[in-house]
Amino acid sequence: MQTTQINPILFKDLAKFQPKQIEAWTLLQNENIKYLLYGGAAGGGKSYFLRWAAVGLGLYYHAKYGIRNIPIGLFSEDYPTLKDRQLLKIKNEFPDYLGRIKESRDEGLVFKANEQYGGFVILLRNLDDPSKYASTEFAAELVEELTKNPRETFDDLRFRLRHPGINDVKFVAATNPGGIGHAFVKKLWIKKDPHNPDPEEKSFYFLPAYLYDNEVLKGTGYEKQLDALPEHKRKAYRDGSWDIFAGQTFDEWTDRQHTVRPFKIPDEWTRYMAMDWGVNKPFSVGWYAQNPDGRTFLYRELYMNGDGFHEKFKVPLTPQRLARVITGINTKSKEDIRYCVSDPAMWNDAVTGKSVRHASTSGESVAERMIKNGVPMIKADNDRLNGLERYRQALALAPDGRPWYQVFTTCYDTIRTIPSLVYNERGNIEDVNTDGDDHCYDRDRYYFMSRPAAPPKLKPPPINKIQRALVQHHAKYLNKQDALYATDNW
């Protein structure tokens, strides 16, 4: 076995990075960048960069901190992908003097660097079940095709990104547009959420990768292969577009056509509401107005996690609290809501075993408790395939050249998530993948599937002090949206 020494300063020569990969590696050494997304078009050399960046970070941490046996995670979506894209390539590319691949009961499958280079360990893992790594700490995490994983996977990995003595841990993702995680990746790295920014927002950095960044593919004809793809796949794989991509459900959506600046809604227009319930996952409430021509405008949304319902009072989401917020907002804005069509799961009976969290022990459903608190609810039709078709009809253009459904630019989460939805690849391929951020979609779908039905008008019950504070807080949240988006800086 060779015993050639490696000078960490000469790592780029060892890795043989191309110019865009050198740029990515330089960014990783910037202490202000903690989360690096290196993504875009196919063929940009992203997988190669990940495995060599794992080596570089192992050498870098050992040289900087003098810490040995540093754990670094290299992740793919499943084992076949890990084997084809990383494991076999590591065997061929990494020199014997650097270390070797081994497998043990304690460490699993790893690349173990030799002791003269700090003995760092690259743990080769798949993401079929991220909870398996609950007790593992990683000084760095490098993830392939991040958009093929839900937001929960990123959150699990983020929780484990820590190591004693290292204050510049790194998360690196390489990915193409599309997949169930497209929405959250775009939100964190590319088109950031202006009214609910990530606490570490300034440490996220996006470096686009393009086909022509990879000199290895020049002259191979690969670009012509991508040119021959259908438009949306071509946009994703050749151009790295984050707005139009392969697998997109609603490729007819465009912000230019389907969004509109807020305006005063005439009093005579009919108003409705729709709701998708959620506690551990986000809930979504929408306010809709329909003009005499039949065009619908989404003019307000409330979208947040139930477990973070009110950060000041630290109160969880309950049907009564949400109902008081809704009725308080409607009363304050003097809006006459015809009905609120709601998630069918909200009507389940808690006693039958088909319970929804926070359902009453007396057997009252979430919907029944909200009705008692003044929300005029009706049960939604949950026909998913017909609902998707109705959604498409709403996105279609009317004779005047504008779509039947338009969204106020203040409704950020709807605008963010609808064009990011993808088809279900493993289940019903004609349906939306429900592992994605589909809460605004489900809410809209319930609305489009509803028919006018006038439930009895309900007088909201009186509210106490803390309930009034909840109403004021969430009304302030919506007013903050209006003020922010009115500036058009989002």
C-alpha positions as CSV (number, residue, x, y, z in Angstrom):
1,M,0.0,0.0,0.0
2,Q,1.3,3.5,-0.8
3,T,2.0,5.8,2.0
4,T,2.0,9.1,0.1
5,Q,1.3,12.0,2.4
6,I,-1.6,14.5,1.6
7,N,-1.1,18.2,2.2
8,P,-4.7,19.5,2.8
9,I,-3.7,22.7,1.0
10,L,-3.3,20.6,-2.2
11,F,-6.7,18.9,-1.8
12,K,-8.1,20.5,-4.9
13,D,-5.4,18.8,-6.9
14,L,-6.2,15.5,-5.4
15,A,-10.0,15.9,-6.1
16,K,-9.3,17.3,-9.6
17,F,-12.3,19.7,-9.3
18,Q,-13.6,21.6,-12.3
19,P,-14.0,25.4,-12.1
20,K,-17.7,25.3,-10.8
21,Q,-16.7,22.6,-8.3
22,I,-13.8,24.7,-7.1
23,E,-16.3,27.5,-6.6
24,A,-18.5,25.3,-4.5
25,W,-15.6,24.0,-2.4
26,T,-14.4,27.6,-1.8
27,L,-17.9,28.5,-0.6
28,L,-17.9,25.6,1.9
29,Q,-14.9,27.2,3.6
30,N,-16.8,30.4,4.1
31,E,-17.8,30.5,7.8
32,N,-21.0,32.4,7.0
33,I,-22.3,29.6,4.8
34,K,-23.6,26.6,6.7
35,Y,-26.2,25.2,4.2
36,L,-25.0,25.0,0.6
37,L,-27.2,23.9,-2.2
38,Y,-25.3,22.9,-5.3
39,G,-28.1,22.2,-7.8
40,G,-29.8,22.6,-11.1
41,A,-29.3,20.9,-14.4
42,A,-28.4,17.3,-14.9
43,G,-24.8,16.4,-15.6
44,G,-23.3,19.3,-13.6
45,G,-20.9,17.0,-11.7
46,K,-22.8,17.2,-8.5
47,S,-22.5,13.6,-7.3
48,Y,-18.7,13.7,-7.9
49,F,-18.5,17.0,-5.9
50,L,-20.3,15.5,-2.9
51,R,-18.0,12.5,-2.4
52,W,-14.9,14.5,-2.8
53,A,-16.2,17.3,-0.6
54,A,-16.7,14.7,2.1
55,V,-13.0,13.9,1.8
56,G,-12.1,17.5,1.8
57,L,-14.1,18.3,4.9
58,G,-12.6,15.4,6.7
59,L,-9.1,16.7,6.0
60,Y,-10.1,20.3,6.7
61,Y,-11.6,19.6,10.1
62,H,-8.6,17.5,11.2
63,A,-6.2,20.2,10.0
64,K,-8.2,23.0,11.7
65,Y,-9.3,21.4,14.9
66,G,-6.9,18.5,15.4
67,I,-9.9,16.2,16.0
68,R,-9.6,12.6,14.9
69,N,-12.3,10.1,13.7
70,I,-14.6,12.9,12.6
71,P,-18.0,11.5,11.4
72,I,-19.2,12.8,8.0
73,G,-22.5,11.6,6.5
74,L,-22.9,10.9,2.8
75,F,-26.6,10.2,2.0
76,S,-28.6,9.0,-1.0
77,E,-32.3,8.4,-1.2
78,D,-32.0,4.6,-1.1
79,Y,-29.4,1.9,-1.1
80,P,-29.4,1.2,-4.9
81,T,-28.8,4.9,-5.6
82,L,-26.1,5.0,-2.9
83,K,-24.4,2.0,-4.5
84,D,-24.6,3.2,-8.1
85,R,-23.8,6.8,-7.6
86,Q,-21.4,6.8,-4.7
87,L,-20.1,3.5,-3.4
88,L,-18.9,2.1,-6.7
89,K,-17.4,5.4,-7.6
90,I,-15.5,5.7,-4.3
91,K,-14.0,2.3,-4.9
92,N,-12.7,3.5,-8.3
93,E,-11.7,7.1,-7.5
94,F,-10.3,7.2,-4.0
95,P,-6.6,6.2,-3.9
96,D,-5.7,3.2,-1.6
97,Y,-3.3,5.3,0.5
98,L,-6.2,7.6,1.6
99,G,-8.2,4.8,3.2
100,R,-10.6,2.0,2.5
101,I,-14.3,1.0,2.5
102,K,-15.3,-1.3,5.3
103,E,-18.4,-2.5,7.1
104,S,-18.9,-3.3,10.7
105,R,-21.8,-3.8,13.1
106,D,-21.0,-0.6,15.0
107,E,-20.3,1.8,12.2
108,G,-22.2,0.1,9.3
109,L,-20.9,0.8,5.8
110,V,-18.2,3.5,5.8
111,F,-15.1,4.9,4.1
112,K,-12.4,5.0,6.8
113,A,-9.5,7.3,6.2
114,N,-6.1,6.2,7.3
115,E,-4.8,7.5,10.6
116,Q,-2.2,9.8,9.2
117,Y,-5.0,11.8,7.7
118,G,-7.0,12.0,10.9
119,G,-9.0,8.8,10.5
120,F,-12.2,10.6,9.5
121,V,-15.1,8.4,8.7
122,I,-17.5,8.9,5.8
123,L,-20.7,7.1,6.8
124,L,-22.4,5.9,3.6
125,R,-26.1,6.0,4.3
126,N,-29.5,6.0,2.6
127,L,-32.5,8.0,3.7
128,D,-35.3,5.4,3.6
129,D,-35.7,6.0,7.4
130,P,-33.7,9.0,8.7
131,S,-34.9,8.2,12.3
132,K,-32.4,5.3,12.3
133,Y,-29.7,7.9,12.9
134,A,-31.3,9.5,15.9
135,S,-28.3,9.1,18.1
136,T,-25.7,9.9,15.5
137,E,-23.8,13.2,15.3
138,F,-22.4,14.4,12.0
139,A,-19.8,17.2,11.6
140,A,-20.9,17.4,8.0
141,E,-23.8,16.0,6.0
142,L,-23.8,15.7,2.2
143,V,-27.1,14.7,0.6
144,E,-27.7,13.6,-3.0
145,E,-31.0,14.6,-4.7
146,L,-32.4,16.4,-1.7
147,T,-35.7,17.2,-3.5
148,K,-36.6,13.5,-3.5
149,N,-37.1,13.6,0.2
150,P,-39.8,15.3,2.3
151,R,-39.1,18.3,4.5
152,E,-39.2,16.0,7.6
153,T,-36.0,14.3,6.3
154,F,-34.1,17.5,6.1
155,D,-35.3,18.5,9.6
156,D,-34.1,15.1,11.0
157,L,-30.7,15.6,9.4
158,R,-30.5,19.2,10.5
159,F,-31.1,18.1,14.1
160,R,-28.1,15.7,13.9
161,L,-25.7,18.3,12.4
162,R,-23.4,18.8,15.4
163,H,-20.0,17.7,16.7
164,P,-18.1,18.7,19.9
165,G,-15.3,21.1,19.2
166,I,-16.4,22.0,15.6
167,N,-18.2,25.3,15.3
168,D,-18.5,25.4,11.5
169,V,-20.5,22.2,10.7
170,K,-21.7,22.0,7.1
171,F,-24.8,20.7,5.2
172,V,-24.3,20.2,1.5
173,A,-27.0,19.1,-0.9
174,A,-26.8,18.4,-4.6
175,T,-30.1,18.1,-6.5
176,N,-32.2,18.7,-9.6
177,P,-35.5,20.5,-9.6
178,G,-38.6,18.4,-9.0
179,G,-39.6,15.7,-6.5
180,I,-41.7,15.9,-3.3
181,G,-39.2,18.1,-1.6
182,H,-39.1,20.7,-4.4
183,A,-41.2,23.2,-2.5
184,F,-39.2,23.3,0.8
185,V,-35.9,23.3,-1.0
186,K,-37.0,26.2,-3.2
187,K,-38.3,28.0,-0.1
188,L,-35.1,27.6,1.9
189,W,-32.5,28.3,-0.7
190,I,-34.0,29.9,-3.8
191,K,-37.2,31.9,-3.2
192,K,-37.2,32.5,0.5
193,D,-40.2,33.0,2.7
194,P,-40.4,36.7,3.4
195,H,-43.0,36.6,6.2
196,N,-41.7,33.4,8.0
197,P,-37.9,33.4,7.4
198,D,-35.8,30.5,8.6
199,P,-33.9,31.3,11.8
200,E,-30.7,30.6,10.0
201,E,-31.8,32.2,6.7
202,K,-28.5,34.0,6.2
203,S,-26.5,30.8,6.3
204,F,-28.2,29.3,3.3
205,Y,-26.5,29.7,-0.1
206,F,-27.5,28.4,-3.5
207,L,-25.0,27.8,-6.2
208,P,-26.6,26.9,-9.6
209,A,-25.1,24.0,-11.6
210,Y,-25.4,23.8,-15.3
211,L,-24.7,21.1,-17.9
212,Y,-21.8,23.1,-19.4
213,D,-20.1,23.3,-16.0
214,N,-19.1,19.7,-16.6
215,E,-16.2,19.6,-19.1
216,V,-16.2,15.8,-19.1
217,L,-19.5,15.8,-21.0
218,K,-18.4,18.2,-23.7
219,G,-18.5,16.5,-27.1
220,T,-20.3,13.5,-25.9
221,G,-23.7,14.4,-27.4
222,Y,-25.4,14.5,-24.0
223,E,-26.7,18.0,-24.5
224,K,-28.5,16.9,-27.7
225,Q,-30.1,14.0,-25.7
226,L,-31.4,16.6,-23.2
227,D,-32.6,18.8,-26.1
228,A,-34.7,16.0,-27.4
229,L,-36.7,15.7,-24.1
230,P,-40.2,17.0,-23.7
231,E,-40.3,20.7,-22.8
232,H,-40.7,20.4,-19.1
233,K,-38.1,17.7,-18.6
234,R,-35.8,19.8,-20.9
235,K,-36.3,22.9,-18.7
236,A,-35.5,20.9,-15.6
237,Y,-32.6,18.7,-16.7
238,R,-30.9,20.9,-19.3
239,D,-31.7,24.4,-17.9
240,G,-32.1,23.6,-14.2
241,S,-35.3,25.6,-14.0
242,W,-37.0,25.7,-10.6
243,D,-40.2,27.0,-12.0
244,I,-41.0,24.4,-14.7
245,F,-39.7,20.9,-14.0
246,A,-40.2,17.2,-14.7
247,G,-43.0,15.6,-12.8
248,Q,-44.8,18.9,-12.1
249,T,-48.5,18.4,-11.6
250,F,-49.7,21.9,-12.5
251,D,-47.4,23.0,-15.2
252,E,-50.0,25.4,-16.5
253,W,-49.5,27.6,-13.4
254,T,-47.5,30.8,-13.9
255,D,-47.2,33.6,-11.3
256,R,-47.8,36.2,-14.1
257,Q,-51.2,34.8,-14.9
258,H,-52.4,33.2,-11.7
259,T,-51.5,35.9,-9.2
260,V,-53.0,39.4,-8.9
261,R,-52.3,42.4,-6.7
262,P,-54.7,42.8,-3.8
263,F,-57.8,45.0,-4.5
264,K,-60.9,45.9,-2.6
265,I,-63.4,43.1,-3.2
266,P,-67.0,44.4,-3.9
267,D,-69.5,43.7,-1.2
268,E,-71.8,41.9,-3.6
269,W,-69.3,39.2,-4.4
270,T,-70.0,35.8,-2.7
271,R,-67.4,34.8,-0.2
272,Y,-66.4,31.3,0.9
273,M,-63.8,29.6,3.1
274,A,-62.0,26.2,2.9
275,M,-59.8,24.4,5.4
276,D,-57.3,21.6,5.5
277,W,-56.8,20.5,9.1
278,G,-53.3,19.8,10.5
279,V,-51.6,19.8,13.9
280,N,-48.2,18.1,13.4
281,K,-48.3,19.2,9.8
282,P,-49.4,22.6,8.7
283,F,-53.0,23.5,8.6
284,S,-54.3,25.8,5.8
285,V,-57.3,28.1,5.8
286,G,-58.3,30.1,2.7
287,W,-60.8,32.9,2.1
288,Y,-62.3,33.0,-1.4
289,A,-64.4,35.6,-3.3
290,Q,-66.3,34.7,-6.5
291,N,-67.3,37.5,-8.9
292,P,-70.5,37.4,-11.0
293,D,-68.6,35.9,-14.0
294,G,-67.7,32.9,-11.9
295,R,-64.0,33.8,-11.4
296,T,-62.6,32.9,-8.0
297,F,-60.0,35.0,-6.1
298,L,-58.1,33.7,-3.1
299,Y,-57.7,36.8,-1.1
300,R,-56.5,35.6,2.3
301,E,-54.7,32.6,3.8
302,L,-53.7,31.3,7.2
303,Y,-51.0,28.7,7.1
304,M,-49.0,27.4,10.0
305,N,-48.2,24.4,12.2
306,G,-50.7,23.7,14.8
307,D,-48.0,23.0,17.4
308,G,-46.8,26.6,16.9
309,F,-50.2,28.2,16.9
310,H,-49.2,31.1,19.1
311,E,-45.6,31.7,20.1
312,K,-46.5,34.3,22.8
313,F,-48.9,32.2,24.8
314,K,-47.5,28.8,23.8
315,V,-50.9,27.4,23.2
316,P,-51.5,24.4,20.9
317,L,-54.1,24.3,18.1
318,T,-57.5,23.3,19.2
319,P,-60.8,23.5,17.2
320,Q,-62.1,26.2,19.6
321,R,-59.0,28.4,19.3
322,L,-58.9,28.2,15.5
323,A,-62.6,28.8,15.3
324,R,-62.3,31.9,17.5
325,V,-59.5,33.2,15.3
326,I,-61.5,32.7,12.2
327,T,-64.7,34.2,13.5
328,G,-62.7,37.1,15.0
329,I,-61.1,37.9,11.7
330,N,-64.4,37.6,9.8
331,T,-66.1,39.9,12.4
332,K,-63.3,42.4,12.3
333,S,-63.3,42.6,8.5
334,K,-67.2,42.5,8.4
335,E,-67.2,39.6,6.0
336,D,-70.3,37.5,5.3
337,I,-68.9,34.0,4.7
338,R,-71.4,31.7,3.0
339,Y,-69.8,28.5,4.2
340,C,-66.4,26.9,5.1
341,V,-65.9,23.6,3.3
342,S,-63.6,21.5,5.4
343,D,-61.3,18.5,5.4
344,P,-63.5,15.3,5.7
345,A,-61.1,14.0,8.5
346,M,-62.4,16.8,10.7
347,W,-65.8,15.1,10.8
348,N,-64.6,11.8,12.2
349,D,-66.0,10.6,15.4
350,A,-63.5,10.4,18.3
351,V,-65.3,7.4,19.9
352,T,-65.3,5.2,16.8
353,G,-61.6,5.0,16.5
354,K,-61.6,7.2,13.5
355,S,-60.4,10.1,15.6
356,V,-58.6,13.3,14.8
357,R,-56.2,14.8,17.4
358,H,-58.0,17.1,19.7
359,A,-61.3,15.5,19.1
360,S,-63.6,15.5,22.1
361,T,-63.8,12.6,24.5
362,S,-67.6,12.9,24.2
363,G,-67.4,11.9,20.6
364,E,-67.7,15.4,19.1
365,S,-65.7,15.8,15.9
366,V,-63.3,18.7,15.3
367,A,-65.9,20.0,12.8
368,E,-68.7,19.9,15.3
369,R,-66.7,21.8,17.8
370,M,-65.8,24.5,15.3
371,I,-69.4,24.8,14.2
372,K,-70.4,25.4,17.9
373,N,-67.9,28.2,17.9
374,G,-69.3,30.0,15.0
375,V,-67.7,28.6,11.8
376,P,-70.3,27.7,9.2
377,M,-68.7,24.4,8.1
378,I,-69.8,21.8,5.5
379,K,-68.0,18.6,4.8
380,A,-65.8,18.4,1.7
381,D,-66.0,16.0,-1.2
382,N,-62.7,14.1,-1.1
383,D,-62.8,12.7,-4.6
384,R,-59.1,13.2,-5.4
385,L,-59.1,12.5,-9.1
386,N,-62.1,14.6,-9.9
387,G,-60.8,17.2,-7.5
388,L,-57.5,17.4,-9.5
389,E,-59.5,17.8,-12.7
390,R,-61.6,20.6,-11.2
391,Y,-58.4,22.3,-10.1
392,R,-57.1,22.1,-13.7
393,Q,-60.3,23.6,-15.0
394,A,-59.9,26.5,-12.5
395,L,-56.4,27.2,-13.7
396,A,-57.5,27.2,-17.3
397,L,-57.9,30.5,-19.1
398,A,-61.4,32.0,-19.5
399,P,-62.5,33.7,-22.8
400,D,-61.0,37.0,-21.6
401,G,-57.5,35.4,-21.4
402,R,-57.3,35.3,-17.6
403,P,-57.6,32.2,-15.6
404,W,-60.7,31.3,-13.7
405,Y,-58.7,31.1,-10.4
406,Q,-56.4,33.9,-9.3
407,V,-54.5,34.3,-6.1
408,F,-53.7,37.5,-4.3
409,T,-49.9,38.1,-4.1
410,T,-50.3,38.2,-0.3
411,C,-51.0,34.5,-0.2
412,Y,-47.4,33.4,-0.2
413,D,-47.8,29.8,0.8
414,T,-50.3,29.0,-1.9
415,I,-48.1,30.6,-4.6
416,R,-45.1,28.7,-3.2
417,T,-46.6,25.3,-3.0
418,I,-49.1,24.8,-5.9
419,P,-46.5,25.0,-8.7
420,S,-44.2,22.8,-6.7
421,L,-46.5,19.8,-6.5
422,V,-45.5,16.6,-8.3
423,Y,-47.3,13.4,-9.3
424,N,-47.3,10.3,-7.2
425,E,-44.7,8.0,-8.7
426,R,-45.3,5.0,-6.6
427,G,-49.1,5.1,-5.9
428,N,-51.8,6.5,-8.1
429,I,-49.7,8.1,-10.8
430,E,-52.7,10.4,-11.8
431,D,-52.8,11.9,-8.3
432,V,-50.6,14.4,-6.5
433,N,-47.9,13.0,-4.3
434,T,-49.3,13.5,-0.8
435,D,-45.8,13.4,0.8
436,G,-45.3,16.9,-0.6
437,D,-46.5,20.2,0.7
438,D,-50.1,19.7,-0.4
439,H,-52.0,21.5,2.3
440,C,-53.0,24.6,0.2
441,Y,-53.8,22.3,-2.7
442,D,-56.2,20.2,-0.6
443,R,-57.8,23.3,0.8
444,D,-58.4,24.7,-2.7
445,R,-59.5,21.3,-4.0
446,Y,-62.2,21.1,-1.3
447,Y,-63.4,24.6,-2.4
448,F,-63.6,23.7,-6.1
449,M,-65.4,20.5,-5.4
450,S,-68.0,22.2,-3.2
451,R,-71.4,23.4,-4.3
452,P,-73.3,26.4,-3.0
453,A,-75.1,25.3,0.1
454,A,-76.3,27.9,2.6
455,P,-75.9,26.6,6.2
456,P,-77.7,28.5,8.9
457,K,-76.0,31.7,10.0
458,L,-74.2,31.3,13.3
459,K,-73.7,33.9,15.9
460,P,-70.1,33.6,17.3
461,P,-70.1,33.0,21.0
462,P,-68.4,35.7,23.2
463,I,-64.7,35.4,23.6
464,N,-62.5,35.7,26.7
465,K,-59.3,37.7,27.1
466,I,-56.8,35.1,25.8
467,Q,-59.0,34.2,22.9
468,R,-59.2,37.9,22.0
469,A,-55.4,38.0,22.1
470,L,-55.3,35.1,19.7
471,V,-57.6,36.8,17.3
472,Q,-55.5,40.0,17.4
473,H,-52.3,38.1,17.0
474,H,-53.4,36.2,13.9
475,A,-55.1,39.3,12.4
476,K,-51.8,41.0,12.9
477,Y,-50.1,38.1,11.1
478,L,-52.4,38.6,8.1
479,N,-52.0,42.3,8.1
480,K,-48.2,41.8,8.2
481,Q,-48.6,39.7,5.0
482,D,-50.6,42.4,3.3
483,A,-48.1,45.1,4.2
484,L,-45.1,43.0,3.1
485,Y,-46.5,41.9,-0.2
486,A,-47.9,45.3,-1.1
487,T,-44.3,46.5,-1.4
488,D,-43.7,43.8,-4.1
489,N,-40.4,42.9,-2.5
490,W,-41.2,39.3,-2.0
